[in-house]
Amino acid sequence: MEKVESFELDHRIVKAPYIRKCCLLEGEKGDKVTKFDIRFLQPNVEAFETAAIHGLEHLLAHELRGKVDGIIDLSPMGCRTGFYLSIWGDREPKEIKEALESALEAVLKAKEIPAANEVQCGNYKDLSLDGAKRYAEKTLKTGFSLNIYGEV
Protein backbone atom coordinates (compact mmCIF):
# COMPACT_ATOMS: atom_id res chain seq x y z
CA MET A 1 0.00 0.00 0.00
CA GLU A 2 1.32 3.44 -0.95
CA LYS A 3 1.78 6.05 1.76
CA VAL A 4 -0.34 9.21 1.72
CA GLU A 5 2.23 11.91 1.00
CA SER A 6 0.59 14.62 3.12
CA PHE A 7 0.46 12.29 6.13
CA GLU A 8 4.27 12.12 6.03
CA LEU A 9 4.57 15.90 6.59
CA ASP A 10 5.08 17.05 10.20
CA HIS A 11 2.29 19.61 10.45
CA ARG A 12 3.66 20.91 13.78
CA ILE A 13 6.78 22.49 12.30
CA VAL A 14 5.65 24.03 9.00
CA LYS A 15 5.01 27.78 8.81
CA ALA A 16 2.06 28.91 6.71
CA PRO A 17 1.46 30.48 4.29
CA TYR A 18 3.61 28.53 1.86
CA ILE A 19 3.59 26.75 -1.49
CA ARG A 20 5.16 23.30 -1.55
CA LYS A 21 5.73 20.97 -4.47
CA CYS A 22 4.38 17.71 -3.00
CA CYS A 23 5.26 15.37 -5.79
CA LEU A 24 5.83 14.82 -9.47
CA LEU A 25 3.92 11.85 -10.81
CA GLU A 26 4.91 10.18 -14.06
CA GLY A 27 2.45 8.06 -16.02
CA GLU A 28 3.20 4.92 -17.99
CA LYS A 29 3.40 6.90 -21.24
CA GLY A 30 5.69 9.60 -19.83
CA ASP A 31 3.01 12.15 -18.97
CA LYS A 32 3.80 14.16 -15.82
CA VAL A 33 1.59 15.74 -13.19
CA THR A 34 2.81 18.05 -10.43
CA LYS A 35 0.87 18.36 -7.18
CA PHE A 36 1.24 21.42 -4.93
CA ASP A 37 0.31 22.00 -1.30
CA ILE A 38 -0.89 25.62 -1.13
CA ARG A 39 -1.14 26.29 2.58
CA PHE A 40 -2.89 29.50 3.59
CA LEU A 41 -3.36 28.86 7.30
CA GLN A 42 -1.24 27.38 10.08
CA PRO A 43 -2.13 23.71 10.60
CA ASN A 44 -3.77 22.86 13.93
CA VAL A 45 -4.03 26.57 14.79
CA GLU A 46 -6.38 28.06 12.20
CA ALA A 47 -9.01 26.81 9.76
CA PHE A 48 -11.00 28.47 7.00
CA GLU A 49 -14.66 29.11 7.59
CA THR A 50 -16.51 26.71 5.29
CA ALA A 51 -18.26 29.38 3.20
CA ALA A 52 -15.00 31.33 2.83
CA ILE A 53 -12.92 28.36 1.62
CA HIS A 54 -15.73 27.38 -0.74
CA GLY A 55 -15.91 30.91 -2.14
CA LEU A 56 -12.13 31.10 -2.48
CA GLU A 57 -12.12 27.72 -4.24
CA HIS A 58 -14.56 29.01 -6.88
CA LEU A 59 -12.67 32.26 -7.35
CA LEU A 60 -9.21 30.67 -7.53
CA ALA A 61 -10.36 27.85 -9.80
CA HIS A 62 -11.64 30.52 -12.20
CA GLU A 63 -8.73 32.98 -11.88
CA LEU A 64 -5.84 30.51 -11.93
CA ARG A 65 -7.01 28.86 -15.17
CA GLY A 66 -6.53 32.21 -16.88
CA LYS A 67 -2.97 32.50 -15.56
CA VAL A 68 -1.55 28.95 -15.67
CA ASP A 69 -1.94 26.40 -18.48
CA GLY A 70 -2.60 22.78 -17.69
CA ILE A 71 -4.50 22.98 -14.40
CA ILE A 72 -6.22 19.68 -13.68
CA ASP A 73 -7.79 20.49 -10.33
CA LEU A 74 -7.78 22.85 -7.37
CA SER A 75 -9.19 21.11 -4.29
CA PRO A 76 -9.67 22.35 -0.74
CA MET A 77 -7.91 20.36 1.95
CA GLY A 78 -10.18 18.50 4.32
CA CYS A 79 -8.46 20.22 7.26
CA ARG A 80 -9.50 23.57 5.75
CA THR A 81 -6.02 25.13 5.90
CA GLY A 82 -5.38 25.36 2.17
CA PHE A 83 -5.69 23.73 -1.24
CA TYR A 84 -4.07 21.10 -3.41
CA LEU A 85 -3.32 22.07 -7.00
CA SER A 86 -2.70 19.39 -9.64
CA ILE A 87 -1.25 20.50 -12.94
CA TRP A 88 0.12 18.85 -16.08
CA GLY A 89 3.90 18.84 -16.47
CA ASP A 90 6.89 19.27 -14.21
CA ARG A 91 6.18 22.69 -12.71
CA GLU A 92 7.91 24.77 -10.06
CA PRO A 93 6.52 26.56 -7.00
CA LYS A 94 7.79 29.99 -8.15
CA GLU A 95 5.47 29.88 -11.18
CA ILE A 96 2.52 28.94 -9.00
CA LYS A 97 3.35 31.63 -6.42
CA GLU A 98 3.33 34.39 -9.03
CA ALA A 99 0.05 33.18 -10.55
CA LEU A 100 -1.57 32.68 -7.16
CA GLU A 101 -0.63 36.14 -5.93
CA SER A 102 -2.08 37.63 -9.10
CA ALA A 103 -5.24 35.52 -8.70
CA LEU A 104 -5.62 36.69 -5.08
CA GLU A 105 -5.34 40.31 -6.22
CA ALA A 106 -8.22 39.57 -8.62
CA VAL A 107 -10.20 38.00 -5.75
CA LEU A 108 -9.95 41.32 -3.90
CA LYS A 109 -11.57 43.06 -6.90
CA ALA A 110 -14.27 40.42 -7.51
CA LYS A 111 -17.89 41.55 -7.47
CA GLU A 112 -19.31 38.03 -7.41
CA ILE A 113 -18.34 34.39 -7.07
CA PRO A 114 -18.30 32.42 -10.35
CA ALA A 115 -20.77 29.53 -10.64
CA ALA A 116 -22.62 30.53 -7.46
CA ASN A 117 -25.91 29.00 -8.49
CA GLU A 118 -27.78 25.73 -8.08
CA VAL A 119 -27.04 24.58 -11.63
CA GLN A 120 -23.24 24.88 -11.38
CA CYS A 121 -22.59 24.27 -7.66
CA GLY A 122 -23.70 21.53 -5.30
CA ASN A 123 -23.88 23.83 -2.26
CA TYR A 124 -24.34 27.29 -3.76
CA LYS A 125 -25.90 28.75 -0.60
CA ASP A 126 -22.68 28.18 1.36
CA LEU A 127 -20.34 30.67 -0.35
CA SER A 128 -18.86 33.86 1.06
CA LEU A 129 -17.29 36.51 -1.15
CA ASP A 130 -16.45 38.64 1.89
CA GLY A 131 -14.80 35.65 3.60
CA ALA A 132 -12.80 34.79 0.48
CA LYS A 133 -11.61 38.39 0.22
CA ARG A 134 -10.66 38.49 3.90
CA TYR A 135 -8.39 35.43 3.57
CA ALA A 136 -6.97 36.65 0.25
CA GLU A 137 -6.05 39.98 1.82
CA LYS A 138 -4.52 38.34 4.91
CA THR A 139 -2.41 35.99 2.82
CA LEU A 140 -1.23 38.65 0.39
CA LYS A 141 -0.17 40.80 3.35
CA THR A 142 1.93 37.96 4.79
CA GLY A 143 3.11 36.54 1.45
CA PHE A 144 3.62 32.90 0.43
CA SER A 145 6.92 31.31 1.29
CA LEU A 146 8.55 28.75 -0.97
CA ASN A 147 10.15 27.31 2.16
CA ILE A 148 7.72 25.35 4.34
CA TYR A 149 9.66 26.42 7.43
CA GLY A 150 8.92 30.08 6.96
CA GLU A 151 11.13 32.25 4.76
CA VAL A 152 9.24 34.26 2.12
N, C-alpha and C positions, 0 to 999 in steps of 0.2 A: 504494500500500500504506500502510495506517495504521501509525503508530508505536506501539510498546508503551509505554504511559505510564510504567510502573515503570522501564523502561530509560533514561528521560530524567532520572531522579532521580540526583543525585551521592551515591552511598552512602558516600563518604568523609567527608562533612561533616555528615550528620545525627547527632542525638544521641538514641538510644533510652533509655527507652521513650517512645513518642509515638503519637498517633492523628492521622492525616492524611486529609482528604477528598481522594481521588484525582481523582474526576471525578463529574459529574452527566450521565447519559445520558438523552436524550429520544427516545422512540419516535415512529413516524410518526403515532400516534393521540394523542400528548400525554402518554403515560405516562412517568414519570420513575423512574430507578434511580440511587441514590447508591452509590458504591464507596469503602470506607475501607481504608487501610493501617494495620493495628494492629501496630505494631512493638514487640516485647517486648525483643529483644536487639540489641546493636550490630552492624550489618552488618560482615562481614569480620573480626570479632573473636571473636564468640561464635556458637554454634548450638545449638538445642534437641537433646537426645537424642531419637532417633526415637520411642521408646516414650512419652516424656514429652509431646512435641508431639501425638502421636496421642491420648493420654489427655486432654490439655487440650482438644483439638478436640472430642471427645465431650462433655466436661463443659460447655464453653462453648456448643456448639450447643444443648444441652439447656437450660441456664440462661438464655441470652440470649433465647430464644424466649418465655420467661415474663416478660421485662422490656421487650421492644421489639417492637412490632407490625410486620409486613411484612418480616421477614427472609427473604431468598431463599436465601442461602448463606453459610457461614463456611468458608473454605478455608485450609489451611496453605500458607505460601509454600514454594516449592521450596528456597529457601536456608535454610529452617528458622530464620528469625529472627522470625517473626510470622505473622499471618493477614490475609487479605482478607475483608472483610464486604461483601456486596451486600444492599441493602435498598430496598424500594419507596419512592418519594417523594424529595423534596428534603430531606435530613436534615443535621443539623449535628453536628460532632464532640463538642460538649459533652454532647449527649444520649447519645451512644455511650459517652463516658467514664464518665458516671454509671452507666449500665447495666452496663458492663464491670467497673467496680470492685465493684459489688454482686455480679455473677456470680462474680468471683474470690474474694470473701468466702465465697460458697456453696461454691466449690471446696474451700476450706480445711476446710469442715465435712463434705464428702462422705465417705460410707462405702464407696461403690462407683462404678464408671464405668458410665454408662448404655450399653446396647446392647453390652456386652462379651461377646458370645457369637457362635458361628459362624453363626447364622441372620441376625443383624443387622449383622455387621461382617466385612469381607473379610480382616482380619488381626488377629483378636481376641486372639491370643496375644502381640501386640506392643503392649501398653498398660501404662502405669505411673501408678497413682494417686499414689504417693509422688513421682514426678517431676513430675507436673502440679501437685501441691501446693507443691513446692519452688519452681517458677517463678512460681506465683501469689503466693506469699509474698514472693519477691524483688521482683516487679514492684509489688505493693501498697506495699512499703516505700519504693521509689523514687518511685512515682507516675507516671502518664502525663502527658506534656506535650501541649498542643495546638499547640505550636510545634516543628517538626521540628528546630530548632537548639538546643533544650534547656531552655527555661523551662517549669516546671510550671504 
